[in-house]
């Protein structure tokens, strides 16, 4: 069965600190997709990144970077030089090729103070 | 381009009543999915509609139902409301039908059952 685990429930950092959010997934499929979403207090989930199981290249987008390692079934998310506006709940999600449902982790609440 | 629109934003209902939530996807998107978010269970997939057909269904009782219209707008209905149905209900739209396409979420409908 598929499962996503975000072991960190809450993380608090001070502005300009780097922070890494962990995500570990389980699936029996060889083709699957991994996502990260951000949920600000307003409620909507904001798409950040998608990765497919055949692409283990790490990705960097501005202050955000993602490390995908199939060997450890992990898809970690790093924010460099965090800012107060990064404060939100971050969700990692998995989607298998055969289905379209997103399986979410429980989320990590990130609080960045000034 | 307008995002995903969900109405109403807030609802208060009494136990035993029924409720209908509405979701207008991004123009041109044919897939609409519904998710329930609660503090205890997190984000859980309810169902997905594609071109007016239910394509995928999560593990929820039959009190939860939905439909999709020819213009891709979707409604979700919950009958015989229970206190445990209090949650944020999120709708997501996708351009294509595959698991690899990113889902764009609305701001949700906050349902409170008293």
Boltz contact constraints between the chains, C-beta under 6 A:
constraints:
  - contact:
      token1: [A, 33]
      token2: [B, 99]
      max_distance: 6.0
  - contact:
      token1: [A, 33]
      token2: [B, 100]
      max_distance: 6.0
  - contact:
      token1: [A, 43]
      token2: [B, 107]
      max_distance: 6.0
  - contact:
      token1: [A, 43]
      token2: [B, 108]
      max_distance: 6.0
  - contact:
      token1: [A, 44]
      token2: [B, 105]
      max_distance: 6.0
  - contact:
      token1: [A, 44]
      token2: [B, 107]
      max_distance: 6.0
  - contact:
      token1: [A, 45]
      token2: [B, 105]
      max_distance: 6.0
  - contact:
      token1: [A, 47]
      token2: [B, 102]
      max_distance: 6.0
  - contact:
      token1: [A, 50]
      token2: [B, 102]
      max_distance: 6.0
  - contact:
      token1: [A, 95]
      token2: [B, 99]
      max_distance: 6.0
  - contact:
      token1: [A, 97]
      token2: [B, 99]
      max_distance: 6.0
  - contact:
      token1: [A, 99]
      token2: [B, 56]
      max_distance: 6.0
  - contact:
      token1: [A, 100]
      token2: [B, 48]
      max_distance: 6.0
  - contact:
      token1: [A, 100]
      token2: [B, 56]
      max_distance: 6.0
  - contact:
      token1: [A, 100]
      token2: [B, 99]
      max_distance: 6.0
  - contact:
      token1: [A, 101]
      token2: [B, 45]
      max_distance: 6.0
  - contact:
      token1: [A, 101]
      token2: [B, 56]
      max_distance: 6.0
  - contact:
      token1: [A, 104]
      token2: [B, 43]
      max_distance: 6.0
  - contact:
      token1: [A, 106]
      token2: [B, 42]
      max_distance: 6.0
